[in-house]
Amino acid sequence: MTEAPESTDIAIIGAGIVGIAVAYYLVVDHGLTNIVLVDAGDPMGMTSAQSGENYRNWWPHPVMTAFTDHATDLLEQIARASDNRIHMTRRGYALATRRAAPEDLIQELQGGYGDAAAGRIRFHESAGAGYQPATSSEWTAAPDGVDVLLDRALIQTHFPSLAPKVATILHIRRAGDMSGQQLGQFMLEAIRAAGGKVRRAAVTGIDRGTAFTLALDGGTSNLRADRVVNAAGPFFAQVAAMLGETLPVTCVFQQKISFEDREGAIPRSLPFTIDLDELELPWTEDERAELAADPAGATLLQPMPGGIHRRPDGGDGGRWIKLGWAYNTTPSDPGAAEPPIDPYFPDVLLRAASRLSPALSAYIGRLPRGARHYGGYYAMTPENWPLIGRMQTPGAFMAGALSGFGTMSATAAGAICAAAVAGVVLPGYATGFGLGRYDDPVMVAALRGQASRSKL
Ligand SMILES: Cc1cc2nc3c(=O)[nH]c(=O)nc-3n(C[C@H](O)[C@H](O)[C@H](O)COP(=O)(O)OP(=O)(O)OC[C@H]3O[C@@H](n4cnc5c(N)ncnc54)[C@H](O)[C@@H]3O)c2cc1C
């Protein structure tokens, strides 16, 4: 007698932070508990393990601002309910430029906050003009909105570690960091307590009959499901292809470094701080010759985009720091045997980062022992908006293409996708995340043409 295949109401493919959040909101918002999260590896073990774990509500478009505000509301609910088990902090994002009164950035800020912009943006043109620095990491203690610091002396008073050339800082106040791993664990406990399961297996094919039949591990077993959710992170497009669908998503490898800041180059109270200005790296003649001879190095001789970021890691009493720079724009195959780790990256990043934080130059060519150089894939649409909601196949749903913002937005992505599965009305902003947006090529072209798609 052949054994009946395992079956479930809802199979979620992928137990990264996004698949877990979908399951969590199916349980807590809709009471749907007959769920199996299927993952080829450990839950939270792929991209979600590489996240910088930062969050912000600063975006060039009000739809993304609404999305991350919703996500942050939900994160704050969890922080409140769990005695802040997710280690949420809120020192903000400090966006620094050497440009005085950069109109384009201010307009982008106003565009991103939409109708609420006037009440959310405060300008400070001199010392003593009411700017409240981030004296505490407490997420409950920080103001909302954005402080725009337009005076060099004011900036040096509050950000003495930054280069004196900085003329403007946009301090985004609803921003900070948290533990994505703790968030995932918190949600997994609730899912399991409600009867949801995690199944370790690779989904290698999907058949659609009266229900879905997922082939596991090359067909050694099957899982039947009435509904499926694609939350496969870097393999989002591949899982869609198993359903015969094409999604406009590519994967771009991005890297970070972290190390013990023995020199105290980054004050523990520094917000997540980003150098927005593009730059040409100052190479010596010998270095130029060496880079020019290497196809992977030659691009480093060209002008490079801004977006170099740094922050203290491990709380006020910690000593580690994290730095990153998402300058890579070349898609690659997440299924390749080896990730495309760039050996030049730590050195390039430290040279670039020490322009804004000069004390970091102590580490160029001398990273402390134990330093980590790591990375993962940003699964992205060309417009850098996620895809969340129904797929074309009836009964199939998706939550993916969360690029460099999936940790901060997993709660809202999970809540929206769970609502779609449960057949409940979605929040208004979420219609932009469905496949229907491609029926409006004018809007999509406008999004793709934005000067900033906020890729950090
Ligand atoms: C270097 C770096 C820094 C980042 N920093 C931040 C940050 O500061 N803030 C932020 O908000 N976001 C950040 N991100 C983005 C964030 O990490 C991702 O958006 C998020 O982790 C994506 O989660 P996910 O669940 O979609 O994907 P993943 O975590 O990759 O999970 C997908 C899961 O699907 C499984 N899977 C795939 N295919 C199959 C299959 N066929 N069968 C079974 N299982 C399958 C995989 O094993 C994996 O566990 C960063 C990303 C990187 C790479």
The ligand as a MOL file (V3000), in Angstrom:
LIG
                    3D

  0  0  0     0  0            999 V3000
M  V30 BEGIN CTAB
M  V30 COUNTS 53 58 0 0 0
M  V30 BEGIN ATOM
M  V30 1 C 24.4580 42.1620 3.0950 0
M  V30 2 C 22.9870 42.4020 3.3540 0
M  V30 3 C 22.5970 43.3900 4.2560 0
M  V30 4 C 21.2390 43.6230 4.4870 0
M  V30 5 N 20.8790 44.5730 5.3910 0
M  V30 6 C 19.5470 44.7880 5.6500 0
M  V30 7 C 19.1510 45.7530 6.6130 0
M  V30 8 O 19.9740 46.4240 7.2330 0
M  V30 9 N 17.8250 45.9230 6.8250 0
M  V30 10 C 16.8750 45.2030 6.1560 0
M  V30 11 O 15.6970 45.4260 6.3800 0
M  V30 12 N 17.2300 44.2840 5.2330 0
M  V30 13 C 18.5420 44.0670 4.9840 0
M  V30 14 N 18.9080 43.1460 4.0470 0
M  V30 15 C 17.8640 42.4520 3.2980 0
M  V30 16 C 17.2560 41.3270 4.0750 0
M  V30 17 O 18.2620 40.5440 4.6740 0
M  V30 18 C 16.4360 40.4750 3.0720 0
M  V30 19 O 15.5300 41.2950 2.3500 0
M  V30 20 C 15.6420 39.4120 3.8160 0
M  V30 21 O 16.4660 38.6670 4.6810 0
M  V30 22 C 14.9600 38.5020 2.8030 0
M  V30 23 O 14.2910 37.5000 3.5360 0
M  V30 24 P 13.6330 36.2970 2.7750 0
M  V30 25 O 12.9120 35.5200 3.8040 0
M  V30 26 O 12.8730 36.8290 1.5950 0
M  V30 27 O 14.8570 35.4980 2.1560 0
M  V30 28 P 15.8570 34.4300 2.8220 0
M  V30 29 O 16.2480 34.8170 4.1840 0
M  V30 30 O 16.9210 34.1800 1.8230 0
M  V30 31 O 14.9480 33.1450 2.9690 0
M  V30 32 C 14.5420 32.3990 1.8530 0
M  V30 33 C 14.5230 30.9590 2.2610 0
M  V30 34 O 13.9480 30.2000 1.2090 0
M  V30 35 C 14.5780 28.9490 1.1820 0
M  V30 36 N 14.3680 28.3840 -0.1430 0
M  V30 37 C 14.5940 28.9750 -1.3430 0
M  V30 38 N 14.2340 28.1510 -2.3490 0
M  V30 39 C 13.7700 27.0250 -1.7690 0
M  V30 40 C 13.2600 25.8030 -2.2960 0
M  V30 41 N 13.1410 25.5950 -3.5970 0
M  V30 42 N 12.8910 24.8500 -1.4050 0
M  V30 43 C 12.9810 25.0390 -0.0560 0
M  V30 44 N 13.4620 26.1760 0.4760 0
M  V30 45 C 13.8530 27.1730 -0.3700 0
M  V30 46 C 16.0310 29.2430 1.4930 0
M  V30 47 O 16.6820 28.1000 2.0070 0
M  V30 48 C 15.9150 30.3750 2.5000 0
M  V30 49 O 16.0140 29.9340 3.8330 0
M  V30 50 C 20.2630 42.8720 3.8050 0
M  V30 51 C 20.6480 41.8850 2.9090 0
M  V30 52 C 21.9900 41.6420 2.6820 0
M  V30 53 C 22.3760 40.5840 1.7020 0
M  V30 END ATOM
M  V30 BEGIN BOND
M  V30 1 1 1 2
M  V30 2 1 2 3
M  V30 3 2 2 52
M  V30 4 2 3 4
M  V30 5 1 4 5
M  V30 6 1 4 50
M  V30 7 2 5 6
M  V30 8 1 6 7
M  V30 9 1 6 13
M  V30 10 2 7 8
M  V30 11 1 7 9
M  V30 12 1 9 10
M  V30 13 2 10 11
M  V30 14 1 10 12
M  V30 15 2 12 13
M  V30 16 1 13 14
M  V30 17 1 14 15
M  V30 18 1 14 50
M  V30 19 1 15 16
M  V30 20 1 16 17
M  V30 21 1 16 18
M  V30 22 1 18 19
M  V30 23 1 18 20
M  V30 24 1 20 21
M  V30 25 1 20 22
M  V30 26 1 22 23
M  V30 27 1 23 24
M  V30 28 2 24 25
M  V30 29 1 24 26
M  V30 30 1 24 27
M  V30 31 1 27 28
M  V30 32 2 28 29
M  V30 33 1 28 30
M  V30 34 1 28 31
M  V30 35 1 31 32
M  V30 36 1 32 33
M  V30 37 1 33 34
M  V30 38 1 33 48
M  V30 39 1 34 35
M  V30 40 1 35 36
M  V30 41 1 35 46
M  V30 42 1 36 37
M  V30 43 1 36 45
M  V30 44 2 37 38
M  V30 45 1 38 39
M  V30 46 1 39 40
M  V30 47 2 39 45
M  V30 48 1 40 41
M  V30 49 2 40 42
M  V30 50 1 42 43
M  V30 51 2 43 44
M  V30 52 1 44 45
M  V30 53 1 46 47
M  V30 54 1 46 48
M  V30 55 1 48 49
M  V30 56 2 50 51
M  V30 57 1 51 52
M  V30 58 1 52 53
M  V30 END BOND
M  V30 END CTAB
M  END
